[in-house]
Amino acid sequence: MDNRRIFLWAGLLFVYFVVYQTWVREQRGPQQVPTAEIAADAPAIPGEVAPGDADLPALPDSEAAAAPQDLPGPSESRGPQISVRTDVFDLVIDTRGGDIRDVTLLEYPLRKSDPGDLVELLHNGPGYLFEVHTGLRTRGSGEEPNHLAQFSAAAESFVLEDGADELIVPLRWTNADGLVVEKIYRFRRGSYRVDLEYRVENGTGAEIGAASYVQLARSHAPPKRSMTDVDSYSFIGPVFYDGRKYEKLDAEDIATEPVSAAVTGGWIASIQHHFLAAVVPAAGETYTYNSGMRRGTVMQSAIGPVKSLSPGASESFAETLFVGPKLQDQLEATADGLKLTVDYGMLTIIAQPLFWVLNWLHKLIGNWGWAIIFLTVLIKIAFYKLSETSGRSMAKMRKMQPRIKHLQERYADDRQALSKAMMELYRKEKINPASGCLPILIQMPVFIALYWVLLESVELRQAPWMLWIDDLSVRDPFFILPVLMGVTMLIQQRLNPAPPDPVQAKIMMVLPIVFTVFFAFFPAGLVIYWFTNNLLSIAQQWRINKLVGAD
């Protein structure tokens, strides 16, 4: 294999990569429409009942599931609303159910051009629902403090004060039989983790049983795909972790075959590009997980073991919520395996170390664009000896071009003799014509893994570099970087042996144009990586050509 085929193989691999990504997007099935993009007058999803329709999960040892009970729709009255504001959240707690609703992420604009239009992750509006329900199921207590019960609070608003690291929001519920429940939310500065605790006092005069539960309810909407919208590349929907295996659930599948499992040390979540709402049950306790769909709404629930409370006794229950961006440090600190929601695909084993190094460089440099450039330098150093061996082979082939051309003219009518003569020349001059392909083949998995790092890591979302590149996670708005990358490909071709065949020469000339068009729609951060890599390769090959030419 001579040098003229190297770029042909690279082009083939690249086209395969693009086709594969398109196939992946198709196979991921229906995508849910991001909440903040839904207009207030959006029509209801066909066949769906009022948003908020939900089931109460059955107690783990119940012989029959609880009868369905409906939450009020968005146009119906709820309980008094409690406003909560921290440095990262602006949210509402509804006293009916004591549940968090309408979560707005203060540090994440939907579009960088409009910083006032913030991502609203949890929401209940016309035609769309995304909520977290929490509560207790009880036995032997009459009324129970589930997510349909009416709670009370001491204030209408709570604010994380300057200098404070923690904000506690307590709610209270009692029934006529004497059961008292305090439901406590704990928010921390800079954190998207929310700790939830129940303190239960049994004043009923009889033994009761209680179990805490959490439930994710999210409307399932038709797909919205776009070649230029990076959100359409990512899986959107229900996922769960059983303590060993992370699994994405297809909404259409669980509509016909609901999933149920008893899990210790797992969690459930509903994810979308860059953001998620996750529920982490109490550590060390076995919860019953259920996932299914009811009238257009994906329902995921986890209910814990029943605890018995004798008269006058008290008990506590606890879960952890995570509502916000997929910040890997916070995900890892919240629960084992939660970092897997950052979906790097089948090349996670390469992508995770790449992100770790990239994040480390960012902490040193303070700019993600320059961190990508330095990461490229480190990757180039790691592959330097391999590239040098390949470059020397290419330089020798370039030096041998007059002799190769002479052989082609001499054996113009005898291809077998020409092949034998060229192989003898390669052997004599210690040239390996196939060595030029190896660096490209090794580099492609790194390239694809970095592609997913730049696409999926919320840390790089809307991150600026310099000048006109104010968001590394989307394409260059003026296509300057892709054009520069194409120019560097042309320069690389000039430094390598020219293909003697006119047809192949024309293909080689077209390849930089094809790559430029493809890269025009890739994240700017990825183009920076490839452009920088080309510049380093040009410098390396130019130096090698000089050294080989002087021999």
N, C-alpha and C positions, 0 to 999 in steps of 0.2 A: 504494500500500500504506500503510494507516494504522497507528498505533501499536498498536492492539489485536492486530495480527497478528505483532508482533515476538516476543512470548513464545510464540506458537503455532509460529512457525518455530524458535525456540530449543528448544522441547519436541520438535518433530519431529526436529531434528538430534541431540538428546540420546538419544532413543529409538533412532534409527539407530545411534548410537555404541554403545549397550549391545547391540543386536542384532548389530552387526558384531563386537564383542569375543566374544560367545558363539559366533558362526560361526568366528572365528579359533581359539578353543579346540577346537572340534570338528574343524577341518581339521588341527590339529597332530597329530592321531592319538594312538596309545597313549602314555601317559606311564609313566615308570619310577618305581617306588615309592622314595621317599627311604630311603637305607640305614638311618638311625637309627630309622626308624619300623617296621622289620621285627622282628617278635618272634622270639625264639630258636627257638621251635618252629614257625615258619612252614613250610608244606608246600612241597615242591619244585615248580617250575613244570612243568606237564605237558609231557612230551616232552624235558625237559632232562636231560642227563647230570650227573654229579657236578660241582658248582661248581668252577671252576678248570681245566676242560677247555680246552685251548688248542693252537694250531698254532705251530710254529716257522716264522717267515717265511723264504722261500727267499732264497738269495743272488741279487743282481740279475741276474747273468749265468748263473744256473742254467737248464738246459733244462726241469727239472721241479721242482715244489714239493716241499718237504720232507715226509716222511711225518708225519702227526699224532702228537703225543706228549702224554700226559696229565700234568697236574699232580695231586698228591694232593688229595683232597677235604678239607673242613674237619675231618672226624672222623679222618683219617689222620695219621700222624706226619710232621712236617716236620723240617727241620734245626734246630739250636739257634737260639733267637730272641735278637736283640740289641735292647735297649731304648734308644731315643733320645728325649731331651726337650730342647726349646728353649723360648724364651719364648712361641712360638705353636703348637708342635707337641707332641703326645705320640704317638709312632709306634713301629712294630716293623719291624726289618729281619730277614728270614728268611735264614739262611745258605744254605739251599737256593735257589739262584738269585741270592742277594745282592740281593733286591728289597725295596722298601718295602711294607709291608702295614699294615692297620688304623690309618689315620691319624685321629687325633682332634684337632679344632681347639679349642684351649684358650680362645679368646676368643669363641666362638660357641655359646651354649646353643641347644638345639633349641627350647625355649620359654623366654620371659623369666621366667615364673612358677617355673621349675625350673632355676636356674643350674648345678646339678650335672650335668644331663643334656645333655652336649655333642654337637655334630654330629660324627658319625663318617663321614668322607667315603669313604675306602677301607676295604673290608671284604670278608671271605670267610666267610660263615656259611651255615647250612642254607637252601637254596633261593635264595640271592642271592650274587652275586659282583660286586665292582668293584675291579679291581687294575690296577697298572701293571707290566708285565714288561719287563726290560731284559737285554741280554746281547750276546755276540759270536757270529756264525757264522763258522766257519773252514773252510778247504780244505787238506788235506794235513797235518793235525795230530793225527789220531785223535780223542780226546775234545776237546770244545770247551766254552768257558765261557759256555754259554747260560743261560737262566733256569730250567733244570732241573739245572744243575751244583751241586756242593757247594762252597761257599766257607768260609773261616775268618776269624776276627777276633781281635784281641789282647785284647778285653774283651767282657763281656756287656752293658755299659751305657755310654752316653755322655751327658753332660749339658753344656749350654751354661752355663758358669760365669758368675757375676755379674761384670760388667765386661768380659767377652769379647764380641767382635762376630762371631766365627766359630767354627763347630764342624766339625771334619773327622772323618769316619768311614771308615777304610780297611778293605777286605776283600781277601783273597788267595786265588788259585786256581792250582794247578799240575797238569800231567798227567804221565804216565809218560814221555812223549817229550821233556820239558824245556821245554814252553811255560809261561811264567809271566805271570800277569795280576794286576795290582792294580786293584781297582775302588774308586773314591774318591767319597764323597758329601760335598758342601760345603753346610752350612746357615749362614744369616746371621741375625743378630738382627732381629726385626721383619719378616722377609721370608718369603713363601710360595714363593719361588723356590728350587729345589734344583739345584745344578750337579752333573753326573755326569761323571766322567772315567775312562777306562781307560788304563793304562800297560802295554803288552805287550812282553815280551822273548822273542825267538825263540831258544831254546836247543836246538832240535830237530835241528840239523845239516842241515836241508833248508829250501828256500824254502816258505813258506806264504802263503795269502791270508786276510784277515780283514775283516769288515764288522760294524759295530755296528748294533743295532736297538732299537727301542722298540715296545711293544705295549700297547694299552688293551683290557681285557676287561671287559664289563659285562653282567649279566643283563638281558634284556628282559622286563619284567613287564606285566601287564594294566593298563589305566588306572585311576587313582583321581581322580575329579573331584568338586569341591564348590563351590557358589556362594559359600561363605564362606571358602574356603581359597585364599589368594593364591598358594600354590605351584602350584595347578592351572592358573593362567593362563599359565605360562611353559613354553617348549619344554624338553624333557628328552631328551637323546640325543646321538648322534655328530655332530660338525661337523668341517670341515677348511678350511684356507686355503691356496691355491696360490700365494700371493705377490701376487695381484691380486684374487681373488674369494673371499668368505666364503660357505660353503654349509652348510646344515643337511641332514643325511641322514636319510631316512625308513627306519626299521629294517625295515619290511616290504618296501620296495623293494630294499634291498641284500641281503635274504635271497634274492631271486630273481635280481637283477642286481648282483653285487659291483662295486665301484668300484675302479679301479686307475689310477694316474697317476705319472709321473716329475716331481718338483717340486723347485725350488730356491727357498729362502727362504720356505717355508711352515711349517705345523704341523698337528697333529691334536689333538682334544680331545673329551671327553665332558662335557656341561654339564647343569646343573639350575638351579633357581631359586636365584640368589645364589652358587652354588659351581660349581667345575669342577676337572677334572684334565686338564692339557694337557701335550703333549710337543713341544718345539721342537728340531728337528735342528740340527746344526752349520751355522753361517752359510756361505753360498757353495758348499755341496756339494749335489749332486743326490741326493735320496732317492726310493726307490720306495714310494709309498703304496698300501695296500690296505685296503678296508673291506668287510665282509660279516657274515654271521651263521652261526654254527655251533651247532646244537642248542640254540637259545634264548639264546645269548650273542652279543652284538654284538662283533665283533673289528675293531680298527683297528690297523694296523701301519705303521711307516716303517723301512726298512732302507737304510743308506748304501752308498756305493761300496766295492768290494773294494780293499783296500790290500795290496800285496805286501811281505813281510818276508823278506829274505835271512837265512841263518844268522848268528846273533849280533846281528842288528839289533833295534832297538826302534821302537815306534810308539805314538802316542796317539790316542784317539778321545774325543769329547765330545758330550754332549747336555744340554739343560736341561729340567727338569720344573717344572711349576707345579701345586701341589695346595693348594686353599684357596678363599677368598672372591674374588669378582670385584672386587677393589679396583682402580679404573681406573688410578691412578698406577703401581701395581706391574705391572699387565698391560701398560701402554704401555712400561714400562722393560724388560720381559722380551722382547717380540717385536713386530714390526710386525704390525698387524692383530689382535692378541690382544684388544684392547679391544672388538672387535666382538662378542665373546661376551656382552657386556652388551646384551641384545636390546631396543632401543627401537623396533623395527619400522620401518614405512615413514616415520615422522616423525623418524628419527634426526637428520636435518639440522637440525631445530629442537630436539630433545631434548638433543643433546650441548652446544650453547651454553647451554641452560637449566641443565644440570647444572654446567657450568663456573662460571657465575655463582653458582649456589646453593652450590657447594663453596667458592668464594671468600668468600661472605658467611658461611658457617659458620666458616671460619678466623678471620674478624674477630670474630664474635659468640660462637661456641662452643656454639650451640644450633641444631639443625636446624629446630625449630618457628619460632623467631624469624627464622631465615634465610629460610624460606618466606614469612613475612609481609613481610619487606623486599624479597624478590624480587617479590612481588605489587605492592608500591609502585612498584618500578622498571618493571614491565610497564605499570602504570597511567600512569606518567609518559610512557613511550614512546608510548602510545596516547592521550595526553591531548587533543591537538588534534582528533583524529578523534572522540573521545568528546564533546568540547565542541561540535563542529559538530552532531553527532547530538542532544545534549542541548538545544541551542538550538532545533532543529527541533521536538523534543518539547514544550518549554516553550511555544513559539508555538502549537502545536496545542492544548495544554491551555488556553491563553488564548483560543483561538478556539472553544472548546467551545460557548458559548452561541450563537454565530453558526452553527456547524455544526448544532446542534440545531434552530435556526430554519429552516435550509434543508431539513433532513430533514422537518420538519412541513409546510413549504410544498410540497415536491415528493414527498409521501408516496406518490402514485399514479403517479409518472413517474420511474423509476429512471435513465433516460437523461438527463433534464433535471437530476436531482440530481447525477449524476456530473459533468456539464458545469459546473454551478454550483460544486461543490466544487473542481474543478480550477482554475477561475477564481479562487476564493478563495485557493488555495494559491499560484498564480502571483503574485497581487497582494501577498500577505503574505510572499513569498519563503520558502515552506515546502516542504521536500522530505520527503514522508511515507515514502519508502523509506530515508532516511538512517539511521533507527534500527536497521535490520537489519545494516548494514555492520559496526559494531563487534562484533556477536555472531558474524557469519560469520568475521571475522578472528580473533576470540578463540578460536573452537572448536579450530583446530589447535594453538594454544598450550596450551589446556586438555588436549587428548588427549595431547600430547607430555609435559606435566608429569605426567599420570596415569602414563605409562610410566616416567618418571624416578623417581617415588616408589615404583612397584611393583618396578622392576628393580634399582635402585641399592642394593647391599648396604651402602653407607655409611649409609643411612637405616634399615637393618634394626634393629628393636627400639630405635630412637632415641627418647628421651623428649622431651616438650615441657615441660609443667608440669601441676600438679594431677593430674587423673585420666588425662590423656593420657600414658601411659608408653611407647607404641609408635606412631610416626607411620605405619608401613607397614601397619597393620591398622585395622579400623574402630573408631570410638569405642565403647567397651564399654557406655556408658550412653545413647548416641544423643543427647547434649546438643548437640553441634556441628551435626548435621544439622537438628535442630529450630530452632536459632538461625539457620541458613542459610535455612530456610523462612520464618522471620519476616522476615528482611531482604528476601526476595523479595516478600512482601506489602507491605512499606513502599515498595519500589520501584514497585509497581503504583499505590500511592496518589499517588506523585509524578508519574505519567505520565497522559496523557489516558485517561479511562474509556471502555470500549467502549459505544456506544449500543445495540448489539444485545443483548438479554437472554441469548440462548444463548451468545454469545461472552463475555459477562460471567461466566457460570457457569463456562465453560471456564477463563477467566483465574483464577478463584478456586480451581479444582481444581489447576491447574498447580503451585503451591508445594507442595501436599501430595504430588503425584506425584514432584517433584524431591526432596523430603525423604525419601521412601521409597527412591528410587534411591541417594541419597547415604548412606543409613544403612549400606550395605554397602561403601562405598568407603573407601580408606585415609584415616585421620584427617588426614594432611598435605594431601591434596587438598581435603578439606572446609574446612580452614583457609584454603587459597588462595581458594576460591570465596566463603567467608564474608567474608574480608577485602576481596576485590574488590567484593562487594556493598556493604559499608560505605563504601568509597571512592566507589563510584558514587552511593550515596545522598547523601553529602556534596556531591559535585559537582553532582548534579541539583538538590538543594535550593538551592544557591547560584545556579545558572543560573535557576531558577524565580523567585527573588527579583529578580535583575537584569532579567529579561524582564518580570516583573510591574510593575517600577518604570518601564519605558519608556512 
